[in-house]
Amino acid sequence: MSADPTQVLAFETDCHIFDGCGFPAPGLHSFLFEPLWGDGDSNVYFNKTMLLALLGSIVIVGFFWAAFRKPKVVPGKLQMVAEAGYDFIRRGVVYETIGKREGEKYVPLVVSLFFFVWMMNLWSVIPVAQFPVTAIIAYPAVLAGVVYVLWVSLTFKRHGFVGFFKNVTGYDKSLGAVLPLAMLIEFFSNLLVRPFTHAVRLFANMFAGHTLLLLFTIASWYLLNGIGIAYAGVSFIMTIVMTAFELFIQALQAYVFVLLTCTYIQGALAEHH
């Protein structure tokens, strides 16, 4: 275990203001977890975030299996909720971005991505778990990598090598003298920056949101002493407000992630002029 005093204070549950101890501010240590199984030094281990990702996958599969195991013409409550979620992504995201004819085959992928990302985000406000899996960059990076590979392969398949080159460089001869510079910028933007921003957008929002929740939650406990109790009440109210706001952000970020996914797929399928 580390002797870093900030890590010690972070778990000092009897630490309050005016007790002579510093505020246990959240930091990078708040995103590190001891292995539940295995050895962290050998990079072969299983920790809390992996467990939450596994449980989240089971929850999603279990929910849709239970909802559609015995589908009915007049749906029950569970089937109705599942159909509403599925239809929202299919019509509101896939059809609106890619189109019904081209987009139908990508509906299962996009629906799966949306509910997986949303579930990974939701762990942040679920008691005991209380951590968004997507606040660990590896998870958004892998998801963005899957979308990136799909985008590149679709572009090659649809347009061939020359068409792929024109697609990723935004080739437009009407640009005249600035065409080489524009193509260079588009090339780096599409092939290098795109997957990075796709992953970081989700990661950064979840990282920041979790940090704020931790800050107000820890402050509420830390201020519970003497006159600090009045400030603890304000901090607790802010914790509730931030939790409600985080619920909105969690769904929004899942929506943005799949919306960008559909935008990339649409760009791969579109004819270049």
C-alpha positions in Angstrom: 0.0 0.0 0.0 1.1 3.5 -0.7 2.2 5.8 2.1 0.8 8.8 0.2 -1.1 10.9 2.9 -3.8 11.9 0.4 -4.7 8.2 -0.1 -4.7 7.6 3.7 -7.0 10.7 4.2 -9.3 9.6 1.5 -10.3 6.6 3.5 -10.2 8.3 6.9 -13.9 8.1 7.7 -13.6 9.9 11.1 -11.9 12.9 9.6 -13.9 16.2 10.0 -13.2 19.8 9.8 -11.7 21.4 13.0 -10.2 17.9 13.9 -6.8 18.8 12.7 -6.9 16.7 9.6 -6.8 17.9 6.0 -9.7 17.7 3.5 -9.5 14.3 1.8 -9.9 15.7 -1.8 -10.6 13.2 -4.6 -7.8 12.7 -7.1 -6.3 10.1 -9.4 -6.2 7.6 -6.5 -10.0 7.7 -6.5 -9.9 5.9 -9.9 -7.5 3.2 -8.9 -8.7 -0.1 -7.5 -6.9 -3.0 -5.9 -7.2 -6.3 -7.8 -10.1 -8.5 -6.6 -8.2 -11.4 -8.1 -4.7 -11.8 -9.5 -1.6 -9.7 -9.3 -1.6 -6.1 -10.4 2.2 -6.2 -10.9 1.9 -9.0 -13.5 -0.9 -7.2 -15.4 -3.1 -10.3 -15.0 -5.9 -9.4 -12.6 -9.6 -8.7 -12.2 -10.7 -5.5 -10.4 -13.8 -3.6 -9.6 -14.2 -1.9 -13.0 -13.9 -5.2 -14.8 -16.5 -6.7 -12.5 -18.9 -3.8 -13.1 -18.4 -4.1 -16.9 -19.2 -7.9 -16.7 -22.2 -7.3 -14.4 -23.4 -4.5 -16.7 -23.3 -6.8 -19.7 -25.2 -9.5 -17.9 -27.8 -6.9 -16.8 -28.4 -5.7 -20.4 -28.5 -9.2 -21.9 -30.8 -10.3 -19.1 -33.1 -7.4 -19.5 -33.6 -7.8 -23.3 -33.9 -11.6 -22.9 -36.6 -11.2 -20.3 -38.4 -8.6 -22.4 -38.4 -10.5 -25.7 -38.3 -14.1 -24.5 -42.0 -14.5 -25.1 -43.0 -11.4 -27.1 -46.7 -10.5 -27.2 -48.8 -8.5 -29.7 -50.0 -6.5 -26.7 -46.7 -6.0 -24.9 -46.4 -6.1 -21.1 -44.6 -3.4 -19.2 -41.1 -4.9 -19.6 -41.5 -5.6 -23.3 -43.0 -2.1 -23.8 -40.0 -0.4 -22.1 -37.5 -2.5 -24.1 -39.3 -1.8 -27.4 -39.4 1.9 -26.6 -35.7 2.0 -26.0 -34.9 -0.1 -29.1 -37.2 1.9 -31.3 -35.8 5.2 -30.1 -32.3 4.3 -31.2 -33.5 2.6 -34.4 -35.7 5.4 -35.6 -34.3 8.5 -33.8 -30.6 7.8 -34.4 -29.9 5.1 -37.0 -32.7 5.9 -39.5 -32.3 9.6 -39.1 -28.5 9.5 -39.7 -27.9 6.6 -42.0 -31.3 6.0 -43.5 -33.7 3.1 -43.2 -32.5 1.1 -46.1 -28.7 1.3 -45.4 -29.1 1.6 -41.6 -31.2 -1.4 -40.7 -28.3 -3.8 -40.6 -26.5 -1.6 -38.1 -29.3 -1.3 -35.7 -28.3 -4.2 -33.4 -24.7 -2.8 -33.1 -25.9 0.8 -32.4 -28.5 -0.4 -29.9 -26.0 -2.6 -28.1 -23.4 0.3 -28.0 -26.0 2.7 -26.6 -27.3 0.5 -23.8 -23.8 -0.8 -22.9 -22.4 2.7 -22.6 -25.4 3.9 -20.7 -25.2 1.0 -18.2 -21.4 1.6 -17.7 -22.2 5.3 -17.0 -25.1 4.5 -14.6 -22.9 2.5 -12.2 -21.7 5.9 -11.0 -25.0 6.6 -9.1 -25.9 3.0 -8.1 -25.2 2.3 -4.4 -22.2 0.1 -3.6 -20.9 0.3 -7.2 -20.7 4.1 -7.3 -18.2 4.3 -10.1 -18.7 4.9 -13.9 -16.7 2.3 -15.8 -16.3 4.7 -18.7 -14.2 6.9 -16.4 -11.4 4.5 -17.1 -10.1 5.4 -20.6 -9.5 1.8 -21.7 -13.2 1.1 -22.0 -14.2 4.1 -24.2 -11.0 3.5 -26.2 -11.9 0.0 -27.0 -15.5 1.0 -28.0 -14.2 3.8 -30.2 -11.7 1.4 -31.7 -14.5 -1.0 -32.7 -16.3 1.9 -34.4 -13.1 3.1 -36.1 -12.3 -0.4 -37.5 -15.9 -0.6 -38.8 -15.7 2.8 -40.4 -12.4 2.1 -42.2 -13.4 -1.3 -43.4 -16.8 0.0 -44.7 -15.1 2.8 -46.5 -12.7 0.5 -48.2 -15.4 -2.0 -49.1 -17.7 0.6 -50.5 -15.3 2.8 -52.4 -12.0 0.9 -52.9 -8.6 2.3 -52.2 -8.9 5.5 -54.3 -12.4 6.2 -53.0 -11.1 5.6 -49.4 -8.3 8.1 -50.0 -10.7 10.7 -51.3 -13.2 10.0 -48.5 -10.7 10.5 -45.6 -9.0 13.5 -47.2 -12.1 15.3 -48.3 -10.8 15.6 -51.8 -12.5 18.4 -53.7 -10.6 19.8 -56.7 -12.8 23.0 -56.6 -10.6 24.1 -53.6 -7.8 24.9 -56.0 -4.5 25.9 -54.4 -5.5 25.1 -50.8 -6.5 21.6 -51.7 -3.2 19.9 -50.6 -3.4 21.7 -47.2 -7.1 20.8 -46.8 -6.4 17.2 -47.7 -3.6 17.0 -45.1 -5.7 18.4 -42.4 -8.7 16.1 -43.2 -6.4 13.1 -43.4 -5.0 13.6 -39.8 -8.4 14.7 -38.5 -10.2 11.6 -39.8 -7.6 8.9 -39.3 -5.9 10.0 -36.1 -7.9 12.6 -34.3 -11.4 11.1 -34.9 -11.0 7.9 -32.8 -9.2 9.9 -30.1 -12.0 12.5 -29.7 -14.7 9.8 -29.9 -13.2 8.0 -26.9 -12.0 11.1 -24.9 -15.4 12.9 -25.2 -17.1 10.0 -23.3 -14.2 9.4 -20.9 -13.7 13.1 -19.9 -17.3 13.7 -19.2 -17.6 10.7 -17.0 -14.3 11.4 -15.2 -15.3 15.0 -14.5 -18.8 14.1 -13.4 -17.5 11.4 -11.0 -14.9 13.7 -9.5 -17.6 16.4 -8.8 -19.8 13.8 -7.1 -16.9 12.6 -5.0 -16.0 16.2 -4.1 -19.5 17.1 -2.8 -20.1 13.8 -1.1 -16.7 13.8 0.8 -17.2 17.5 1.6 -20.7 16.7 3.1 -19.1 14.3 5.5 -16.0 16.3 6.2 -18.0 19.4 7.2 -20.1 17.6 9.7 -18.5 19.2 12.8 -19.4 22.3 14.7 -20.5 25.3 12.7 -19.5 23.3 9.6 -22.8 21.4 9.8 -24.5 24.3 8.1 -22.1 24.1 5.2 -22.5 20.3 5.1 -26.2 20.7 4.4 -25.4 22.9 1.4 -22.9 20.4 0.2 -25.4 17.6 0.6 -28.0 19.5 -1.4 -25.3 20.0 -4.1 -24.6 16.3 -4.1 -28.3 15.5 -4.8 -28.4 18.2 -7.6 -25.2 16.9 -9.1 -26.5 13.3 -9.0 -29.6 14.3 -10.9 -27.5 16.3 -13.4 -25.2 13.3 -13.8 -28.2 11.0 -14.6 -28.9 13.4 -17.5 -25.3 13.5 -18.7 -24.9 9.7 -18.5 -27.8 9.2 -21.0 -26.7 12.2 -23.1 -23.2 10.8 -23.5 -24.4 7.4 -24.5 -26.6 9.1 -27.1 -23.8 11.3 -28.4 -21.5 8.3 -28.6 -23.9 6.3 -30.9 -24.9 9.4 -32.8 -21.2 9.9 -33.8 -21.0 6.2 -34.6 -23.9 6.5 -37.0 -22.4 9.7 -38.5 -19.1 7.9 -39.2 -21.0 4.9 -40.8 -23.0 7.3 -42.9 -19.9 9.0 -44.1 -18.3 5.7 -45.0 -21.4 4.7 -47.1 -22.0 8.1 -48.7 -20.9 8.6 -52.3 -18.0 11.0 -52.7 -18.4 13.7 -55.3 
